[in-house]
């Protein structure tokens, strides 16, 4: 699932090990940038396989990429 309105999902969505949720913390006017940004995100070593992504909620902003997992709700930051 990919969403733009991260306020509705970040720290609120039910996390499940069968899928991941990716939130883009951008205004709607930047929606057309998502496909390229998503490809770049999915090529990062932290998320480059299905097994590495499942059970995560990922938040992408201009400054950083943050995520938490089904097993650990602590927010982690990717540099």
CORDA-V436062 format. One record per backbone hydrogen bond with DSSP energy under -1.0 kcal/mol. CO is the residue of the C=O (numbers start at 0). NH is the residue of the N-H. E is the energy in kcal/mol with one decimal. If there is no record, write none. Layout:
BEGIN
co	nh	e
CO	NH	E
CO	NH	E
END
This chain:
BEGIN
co	nh	e
0	21	-2.5
2	23	-2.8
3	5	-2.1
4	7	-1.7
5	8	-1.1
5	9	-3.2
8	11	-2.3
8	12	-2.3
15	18	-1.2
18	54	-2.5
20	57	-3.4
21	2	-2.2
22	59	-3.6
23	25	-1.8
26	29	-2.2
27	30	-2.0
29	32	-2.1
30	33	-1.6
32	36	-2.1
33	37	-3.3
34	38	-2.1
35	39	-2.3
36	40	-2.5
37	41	-2.6
40	43	-1.4
43	46	-1.6
48	52	-1.3
49	53	-2.4
52	55	-1.3
54	69	-2.2
55	20	-2.2
56	67	-1.7
57	22	-3.9
58	65	-2.6
59	24	-3.2
63	60	-2.4
64	77	-3.2
65	58	-3.4
66	75	-3.1
67	56	-2.5
71	68	-2.7
75	66	-2.3
77	64	-1.0
END
